[in-house]
Amino acid sequence: MTDRSRPGTAAARAAAPALAVAAGWAAAQAAGLSIASFSHVAPIDLPKAPAAGVVEIDLPEEVHHVCAPDLSDLRIVADGAQEVAYFVSWSEGSDKGERVPAALLDATFVPGVSTTVIANFGEKVLKNRLDVVTSGTAFRREVLIEGSDDAASWQRVREKAYVVRVEKGAGMESPFERSAVDIPPNDMKFLRVTVMNEAGDAGRIEVQSVSAWDWATVPAVTAEVEVKSLVRTEEKDGKSVIEIGLGHSRLPLYDLDVVAGDANFWRSVTVLGRNEAKRVERFGMEGGGTGERTVDVPWETISSRQIMRFSAGGEVVESTRLDLLGSRVGNLRVEVSNGSDRPLDVRALAVRRLVYSIDFQAEAERKYELYAGSPGAPQPAYDIGHFIGRLRADGVLRAGVGPLLPNPASAPAQERAPASERHGWIVWVALIVLVGVMAVLVFRLARRGRPVT
C-alpha cells in the first residue's frame, strides 16, 4: 500500500475565513481606493444569477501572483461601480479518529516463521485501521489479519500488509516507523493478527500492542501546479539538486511529491523556496544620497524529511511527499542527499497548491468583475462572513473567472504623464484667475493713494 500521510503535520481547519463588515465602495474611494488603484481585472463568467444562496469562484494562480499574500488587495465590483461583499475560504484537509486499545490473548509463535495474537476489543467496534506495534529496531514484516465475532470461526480481513521500522541513520532527523494497517471497515469483536518473520529476524517477534481506529480523512482541496521550468545540477558531494519554476509568485503551496524510478530507496530531502532570484536594494552613499544595486535573493528552507520506498513480493510501501503548507513561493529548490548511493532517479516533481474560493451574492442582469493588485490596500471585512453557512445551505452556483488582464483604468505611475501635462488647461485657468485677482488689488490700492507693494 502507499502511505500518503505527511508526518509532523497537524490536522488543518476544513474552511478558514480570510476576510469577514465593510462600508462599501464609496467608503473605499473616500479612503483613496478606487478601481484605478488595482493593476489587474478579470471578468466573472456568471451563467445566471442564483435565486438564493451564493456564487462561488476559484481564484486562478495569476491572482496570487499580483495580490498580497493575505489577499487584502482583492475586490469584486458590480457594473464597474459597486463593491460587492465576499468571503474567502480554503480547505487544508483534516484527519481524525478515536483509538480503541485491545487486550491481547493467546499469543503463539512458530520459530523462525511467525507470531500470532488475538486482539479482543471487548465488544463490536467499528474500525478501518489497526496499529500493530512489534519488537525490533529495523524491519519490514508482512502482516495477516483475520476477524471473528466468537473467536472460533475466522475470516480473512487483510493480507500482505506491512509494518516498517528503520533506525535513525546518517542524514535522518529521526527513526521512521509505520505501524498503521488499513483494513476494510468492520465491527468484529476479535481480530487475529499474524506477523511474519523477516529474513533477518532471530528468535521470537513480540507483538507489543494492537489498537483499532475508526479513521476519517477529509482531503484538502488542491490543484496541480504546472512546472514551467526544471534545471538539474551535476551531482556533487553526494547531493542532487533540482530547481523548478512554477510560473507565478506567492502560490499557496500544499505539498511536493518526488516521483522516483528506483524500486527501493531511503533519502533525506530538503525543499527550499523563493519568489524571485534577484531584487533591487537601496543603500546610502558617502556624502549623502542613495544608490541602488541588484542582489541575489537567498533560498529559504520550507520542508525537510526522509522519503522512502520498499518494494517486494508485488507490494509497495512508500512515503514520498513533503509538506509545503504555509509557504507562498513560485520557485523551488529540491536537494536530495544520496550518501554513498548512486543519485536517486528523480523522474518528476509533482507540486500541488491549495485552492482558494470566493463566495458572494449576485443579482440578475449585472456584470461582475474581479479586481486584483493594489499595494497597501486595506483588508476588507464584510457582514457576509457571519452567515456564509446559511447562504451556502440555500445553494451554491459555480462560476468561472476569465483571463486576468492589466486594468485599463490604471496605467503604471512611470508611464503616466505628470498631472500638469495631462490637465494643462487647469494650469492656464488658474494663472488667468490669479492675474485677474492681482489686477483688482492693484487698482483698489491705487485709488486709495496707498503705495503698491
C-alpha positions as CSV (number, residue, x, y, z in Angstrom):
1,M,0.0,0.0,0.0
2,T,1.0,3.6,-0.3
3,D,1.5,5.8,2.7
4,R,0.3,9.3,1.8
5,S,0.4,10.8,5.3
6,R,2.6,13.8,6.0
7,P,4.4,13.2,9.3
8,G,4.5,16.1,11.6
9,T,1.5,17.9,10.0
10,A,-1.4,18.5,12.3
11,A,-5.0,18.3,11.1
12,A,-5.8,21.6,9.4
13,R,-9.0,23.6,9.6
14,A,-11.6,22.5,7.0
15,A,-12.5,26.0,5.9
16,A,-10.7,29.1,7.2
17,P,-12.2,32.6,6.7
18,A,-9.7,35.0,5.4
19,L,-11.9,38.0,5.3
20,A,-15.1,38.8,7.2
21,V,-18.1,44.1,7.8
22,A,-17.2,47.0,5.5
23,A,-18.7,50.3,4.5
24,G,-18.9,49.8,0.8
25,W,-17.2,51.0,-2.4
26,A,-17.9,54.7,-1.6
27,A,-16.1,54.5,1.7
28,A,-13.2,52.8,0.0
29,Q,-13.0,55.6,-2.6
30,A,-13.0,58.1,0.2
31,A,-10.0,56.3,1.7
32,G,-8.1,56.7,-1.6
33,L,-9.0,53.3,-3.0
34,S,-10.7,53.2,-6.4
35,I,-11.0,50.9,-9.4
36,A,-7.9,52.7,-10.9
37,S,-5.9,51.6,-7.8
38,F,-5.9,48.0,-9.0
39,S,-3.4,46.8,-11.5
40,H,-5.4,43.9,-12.9
41,V,-9.0,42.9,-13.6
42,A,-10.8,39.7,-14.7
43,P,-14.4,39.2,-15.8
44,I,-16.5,36.7,-13.7
45,D,-18.3,34.4,-16.1
46,L,-21.7,34.1,-14.4
47,P,-24.1,31.8,-16.3
48,K,-27.1,33.0,-14.4
49,A,-27.9,34.7,-11.1
50,P,-28.9,32.3,-8.4
51,A,-32.4,32.7,-6.9
52,A,-30.9,32.2,-3.5
53,G,-27.6,31.2,-1.9
54,V,-24.2,32.3,-3.3
55,V,-22.0,32.3,-6.4
56,E,-18.6,30.6,-5.9
57,I,-15.5,31.1,-7.9
58,D,-12.0,29.6,-7.6
59,L,-9.1,32.0,-7.7
60,P,-6.6,31.3,-10.5
61,E,-2.9,31.2,-10.0
62,E,-2.5,34.6,-11.6
63,V,-4.4,36.3,-8.8
64,H,-1.9,35.1,-6.2
65,H,0.9,36.4,-8.4
66,V,-0.4,40.0,-8.4
67,C,-2.0,40.1,-4.9
68,A,-0.6,40.4,-1.4
69,P,-0.3,37.0,0.4
70,D,-3.3,37.9,2.6
71,L,-5.4,38.8,-0.5
72,S,-6.2,42.2,1.1
73,D,-6.0,43.8,-2.4
74,L,-8.8,41.8,-3.9
75,R,-12.3,43.2,-4.7
76,I,-15.4,42.2,-6.5
77,V,-17.2,45.1,-8.3
78,A,-20.6,45.1,-9.9
79,D,-21.3,47.2,-13.0
80,G,-17.9,48.9,-12.6
81,A,-19.1,51.0,-9.7
82,Q,-20.4,49.0,-6.7
83,E,-18.2,47.0,-4.3
84,V,-19.7,43.5,-3.5
85,A,-19.1,41.7,-0.2
86,Y,-17.4,38.4,-0.5
87,F,-16.0,35.6,1.7
88,V,-12.7,33.7,1.1
89,S,-12.3,30.1,2.2
90,W,-9.9,27.1,1.6
91,S,-9.5,23.6,2.9
92,E,-6.2,22.2,4.2
93,G,-7.8,18.8,5.0
94,S,-8.1,17.0,8.3
95,D,-7.5,13.6,9.8
96,K,-9.4,12.4,12.9
97,G,-10.1,9.1,14.7
98,E,-10.6,7.6,18.1
99,R,-8.2,5.0,19.3
100,V,-9.6,1.7,20.8
101,P,-6.9,-0.5,22.5
102,A,-7.3,-4.2,22.5
103,A,-6.5,-6.9,25.1
104,L,-4.0,-9.4,23.5
105,L,-4.9,-13.1,24.1
106,D,-3.4,-16.5,23.2
107,A,0.0,-15.4,21.8
108,T,1.6,-18.2,19.8
109,F,4.6,-18.4,17.6
110,V,6.2,-20.7,15.1
111,P,10.0,-20.4,15.5
112,G,11.5,-18.5,12.6
113,V,8.2,-18.2,10.8
114,S,5.5,-16.1,12.6
115,T,3.9,-14.8,15.8
116,T,0.1,-14.7,16.2
117,V,-2.0,-12.9,18.8
118,I,-5.8,-12.5,19.2
119,A,-6.9,-8.8,19.8
120,N,-10.1,-8.7,21.9
121,F,-11.9,-5.4,21.7
122,G,-14.5,-6.4,24.3
123,E,-17.4,-5.6,22.1
124,K,-18.3,-4.9,18.5
125,V,-16.2,-1.9,17.5
126,L,-16.4,-0.1,14.1
127,K,-12.8,0.2,12.7
128,N,-11.0,0.7,9.5
129,R,-7.3,0.9,10.6
130,L,-5.1,-1.1,13.0
131,D,-1.8,-0.1,14.7
132,V,0.4,-3.1,15.1
133,V,3.5,-2.4,17.2
134,T,6.2,-5.1,17.3
135,S,9.6,-5.5,18.8
136,G,12.8,-4.8,16.9
137,T,14.6,-1.7,15.5
138,A,14.9,-2.3,11.8
139,F,12.4,-4.5,9.9
140,R,9.8,-4.8,7.1
141,R,7.3,-7.5,8.2
142,E,4.3,-8.9,6.5
143,V,1.1,-9.0,8.5
144,L,-2.0,-11.1,8.1
145,I,-5.3,-10.1,9.7
146,E,-8.4,-12.3,10.3
147,G,-11.7,-11.5,12.0
148,S,-14.3,-13.2,14.1
149,D,-17.2,-12.5,16.4
150,D,-16.8,-15.6,18.5
151,A,-13.1,-16.3,18.3
152,A,-13.9,-19.7,16.8
153,S,-14.7,-19.2,13.1
154,W,-12.4,-16.8,11.3
155,Q,-12.5,-15.0,8.0
156,R,-9.6,-13.2,6.2
157,V,-9.7,-9.4,6.6
158,R,-6.4,-8.3,5.1
159,E,-3.3,-10.0,3.8
160,K,0.1,-8.8,2.6
161,A,0.1,-5.7,4.7
162,Y,3.4,-4.5,6.1
163,V,4.7,-2.8,9.2
164,V,8.1,-1.0,8.9
165,R,10.7,0.5,11.2
166,V,14.0,2.0,10.2
167,E,16.7,3.1,12.6
168,K,18.0,6.6,12.6
169,G,20.9,6.8,10.3
170,A,23.1,9.4,8.5
171,G,21.1,12.4,7.3
172,M,18.0,11.3,9.2
173,E,16.3,13.6,11.7
174,S,14.5,10.7,13.4
175,P,13.8,7.0,13.0
176,F,11.0,6.1,10.6
177,E,8.1,3.8,11.7
178,R,4.9,2.9,10.0
179,S,2.7,0.6,12.2
180,A,-0.7,1.5,10.7
181,V,-2.5,-1.1,8.6
182,D,-5.6,-0.1,6.7
183,I,-8.4,-2.7,6.7
184,P,-11.9,-2.9,5.3
185,P,-14.4,-1.3,7.6
186,N,-15.8,-3.9,10.1
187,D,-17.2,-4.2,13.6
188,M,-15.9,-7.7,14.6
189,K,-15.1,-8.2,18.2
190,F,-11.9,-10.2,17.6
191,L,-9.1,-9.8,15.2
192,R,-6.3,-12.4,14.8
193,V,-3.0,-10.7,13.9
194,T,-0.2,-12.8,12.5
195,V,3.2,-11.1,12.0
196,M,5.6,-13.0,9.7
197,N,9.3,-13.2,10.5
198,E,11.6,-11.3,8.2
199,A,14.8,-13.0,6.8
200,G,16.9,-11.2,9.4
201,D,14.7,-11.8,12.4
202,A,16.3,-14.0,15.0
203,G,14.1,-15.5,17.7
204,R,10.6,-14.6,18.6
205,I,8.8,-11.5,17.5
206,E,6.9,-9.8,20.3
207,V,3.6,-8.2,19.3
208,Q,3.6,-5.4,21.9
209,S,0.2,-3.8,21.2
210,V,-2.7,-3.7,18.8
211,S,-5.1,-0.7,18.6
212,A,-8.1,-0.1,16.4
213,W,-9.1,3.2,14.8
214,D,-12.3,4.4,13.0
215,W,-10.2,6.7,10.9
216,A,-11.7,9.6,8.8
217,T,-9.8,11.7,6.4
218,V,-11.2,14.9,4.9
219,P,-8.9,15.6,1.9
220,A,-7.6,19.1,1.2
221,V,-9.0,20.9,-1.8
222,T,-5.9,21.3,-4.1
223,A,-4.9,21.7,-7.7
224,E,-1.8,20.6,-9.6
225,V,0.7,23.3,-10.4
226,E,2.4,23.1,-13.7
227,V,6.2,23.1,-13.6
228,K,7.2,25.7,-16.1
229,S,11.0,25.1,-15.9
230,L,13.3,22.5,-14.5
231,V,17.1,22.6,-14.1
232,R,19.2,19.8,-12.7
233,T,22.7,20.5,-11.4
234,E,25.5,18.0,-11.6
235,E,25.8,15.5,-8.7
236,K,28.3,17.0,-6.1
237,D,29.3,15.9,-2.6
238,G,26.7,13.2,-2.6
239,K,23.8,15.6,-3.3
240,S,21.5,16.1,-6.2
241,V,19.9,19.5,-6.8
242,I,16.8,20.2,-8.9
243,E,15.4,23.8,-9.3
244,I,11.9,24.3,-10.7
245,G,9.9,27.4,-11.6
246,L,6.1,27.4,-11.2
247,G,5.4,30.4,-13.4
248,H,3.7,32.5,-10.7
249,S,4.9,34.0,-7.4
250,R,3.2,33.7,-3.9
251,L,1.4,30.5,-4.7
252,P,-0.2,28.9,-1.6
253,L,1.6,25.5,-1.9
254,Y,0.4,22.3,-0.3
255,D,2.9,19.5,-1.0
256,L,5.5,18.1,-3.3
257,D,5.8,14.5,-4.5
258,V,9.2,13.2,-5.5
259,V,8.5,10.8,-8.4
260,A,11.4,8.4,-8.5
261,G,12.1,5.3,-10.6
262,D,14.1,3.3,-8.0
263,A,12.4,0.3,-6.5
264,N,13.9,0.7,-3.1
265,F,15.4,3.9,-1.5
266,W,15.7,5.9,1.6
267,R,16.9,9.5,1.1
268,S,16.9,12.8,3.0
269,V,15.3,15.6,1.0
270,T,15.2,19.4,1.7
271,V,12.9,21.8,-0.1
272,L,13.8,25.5,-0.3
273,G,11.8,28.3,-1.9
274,R,11.9,31.9,-3.1
275,N,9.8,34.2,-5.3
276,E,12.5,35.8,-7.4
277,A,16.2,35.3,-8.0
278,K,17.2,39.0,-7.9
279,R,16.0,42.1,-6.1
280,V,16.9,45.8,-6.2
281,E,18.4,47.0,-2.9
282,R,18.8,50.7,-1.9
283,F,21.8,51.8,0.1
284,G,23.2,55.0,1.5
285,M,26.2,56.6,-0.2
286,E,29.1,58.5,1.3
287,G,28.5,62.2,1.0
288,G,24.7,61.7,1.1
289,G,22.1,60.4,-1.3
290,T,21.1,56.8,-2.0
291,G,22.1,54.3,-4.6
292,E,20.6,51.0,-6.0
293,R,22.2,47.6,-6.6
294,T,20.9,44.2,-7.6
295,V,21.4,41.4,-5.2
296,D,20.7,37.7,-5.1
297,V,17.6,36.6,-3.1
298,P,18.6,33.7,-0.8
299,W,16.8,30.4,-0.7
300,E,14.8,29.7,2.4
301,T,14.1,26.2,3.8
302,I,10.4,25.2,3.5
303,S,10.4,21.5,4.3
304,S,12.9,18.7,5.2
305,R,12.3,15.0,5.8
306,Q,13.1,11.5,4.6
307,I,11.4,9.9,1.7
308,M,11.4,6.1,1.1
309,R,10.1,3.2,-0.9
310,F,10.3,-0.6,-0.2
311,S,9.2,-2.9,-2.9
312,A,9.0,-6.7,-2.5
313,G,6.6,-9.5,-3.4
314,G,4.4,-7.3,-5.6
315,E,3.7,-4.9,-2.6
316,V,5.0,-1.3,-2.3
317,V,5.4,0.7,0.8
318,E,6.3,4.3,0.2
319,S,6.3,7.8,1.6
320,T,7.5,10.3,-1.0
321,R,5.5,13.5,-0.2
322,L,6.8,16.6,1.5
323,D,4.5,19.1,3.3
324,L,4.7,22.6,1.9
325,L,1.8,24.2,3.8
326,G,2.4,27.8,4.8
327,S,4.8,28.6,2.0
328,R,4.0,31.1,-0.7
329,V,6.6,30.9,-3.3
330,G,7.0,30.5,-7.1
331,N,10.4,28.8,-7.3
332,L,11.6,25.6,-5.5
333,R,15.0,24.1,-5.0
334,V,15.0,20.3,-4.1
335,E,18.1,18.9,-2.6
336,V,18.4,15.1,-2.3
337,S,21.1,13.6,-0.1
338,N,22.3,10.4,-1.7
339,G,25.1,9.5,0.7
340,S,27.3,6.8,-0.8
341,D,24.5,5.5,-3.1
342,R,24.1,6.5,-6.7
343,P,21.9,9.5,-7.4
344,L,18.2,8.9,-6.9
345,D,16.4,8.5,-10.3
346,V,14.1,11.5,-9.9
347,R,11.8,11.5,-12.9
348,A,9.4,14.3,-11.9
349,L,8.4,16.7,-9.1
350,A,4.7,17.0,-8.7
351,V,3.5,20.1,-6.9
352,R,0.0,20.9,-5.5
353,R,-1.4,24.2,-4.2
354,L,-4.4,25.0,-2.1
355,V,-7.5,26.2,-4.0
356,Y,-8.9,29.4,-2.6
357,S,-12.6,30.0,-3.3
358,I,-14.7,33.2,-3.1
359,D,-18.4,33.3,-2.3
360,F,-20.6,36.3,-3.0
361,Q,-24.3,37.1,-3.6
362,A,-25.2,38.1,-7.2
363,E,-28.1,39.7,-8.9
364,A,-29.6,39.1,-12.3
365,E,-28.6,41.4,-15.2
366,R,-25.5,42.7,-13.5
367,K,-21.8,42.5,-14.7
368,Y,-19.3,41.3,-12.1
369,E,-15.6,41.7,-12.2
370,L,-12.6,40.7,-10.0
371,Y,-10.1,43.4,-9.3
372,A,-6.6,42.5,-8.0
373,G,-3.3,44.0,-7.2
374,S,-3.2,47.3,-5.2
375,P,-0.2,47.5,-2.8
376,G,-1.2,49.0,0.6
377,A,-4.9,48.3,0.1
378,P,-6.7,47.8,3.5
379,Q,-8.0,44.4,4.4
380,P,-11.8,44.5,3.8
381,A,-14.3,42.9,6.3
382,Y,-17.8,42.1,5.3
383,D,-21.0,41.1,7.2
384,I,-21.3,38.0,4.9
385,G,-18.7,36.2,6.9
386,H,-21.2,35.9,9.8
387,F,-23.8,34.0,7.9
388,I,-22.0,32.4,5.0
389,G,-23.0,28.9,6.2
390,R,-26.7,29.7,5.9
391,L,-26.3,31.2,2.5
392,R,-24.4,28.2,1.2
393,A,-27.2,26.0,2.6
394,D,-29.6,27.8,0.2
395,G,-27.5,26.8,-2.8
396,V,-24.1,27.3,-4.4
397,L,-23.8,28.3,-8.1
398,R,-20.3,27.7,-9.5
399,A,-18.9,30.3,-11.9
400,G,-15.7,30.8,-13.7
401,V,-13.1,33.6,-13.9
402,G,-11.9,34.9,-17.2
403,P,-8.4,35.9,-18.1
404,L,-6.7,38.3,-15.6
405,L,-5.5,41.3,-17.7
406,P,-3.9,44.7,-16.9
407,N,-6.6,47.1,-15.7
408,P,-7.2,49.7,-18.5
409,A,-8.3,52.2,-15.9
410,S,-4.9,52.1,-14.2
411,A,-1.6,52.9,-16.0
412,P,1.7,52.4,-14.2
413,A,2.9,55.5,-12.5
414,Q,6.1,55.7,-14.5
415,E,4.1,55.6,-17.8
416,R,1.6,58.3,-16.8
417,A,2.4,61.9,-17.7
418,P,2.6,64.4,-14.9
419,A,-0.8,65.9,-13.8
420,S,0.3,69.3,-15.2
421,E,0.6,67.7,-18.7
422,R,-2.5,65.6,-18.6
423,H,-4.6,68.6,-17.3
424,G,-2.8,71.6,-18.8
425,W,-6.0,73.6,-19.2
426,I,-6.4,73.7,-15.4
427,V,-3.0,75.4,-15.0
428,W,-3.9,78.1,-17.6
429,V,-7.3,78.8,-15.9
430,A,-5.5,79.1,-12.5
431,L,-3.0,81.6,-14.0
432,I,-5.7,83.7,-15.6
433,V,-7.6,83.8,-12.3
434,L,-4.5,84.8,-10.4
435,V,-3.6,87.6,-12.8
436,G,-7.2,89.0,-12.5
437,V,-7.1,89.0,-8.7
438,M,-3.8,90.8,-8.7
439,A,-5.1,93.4,-11.1
440,V,-8.1,94.1,-8.9
441,L,-5.9,94.6,-5.8
442,V,-3.6,97.0,-7.6
443,F,-6.5,99.1,-8.9
444,R,-8.1,99.4,-5.4
445,L,-4.8,100.4,-3.7
446,A,-4.0,103.0,-6.4
447,R,-7.4,104.7,-5.9
448,R,-6.8,105.0,-2.2
449,G,-3.4,106.6,-2.7
450,R,-1.5,103.9,-0.9
451,P,1.9,102.7,-2.2
452,V,1.7,99.5,-4.1
453,T,4.0,96.8,-2.8
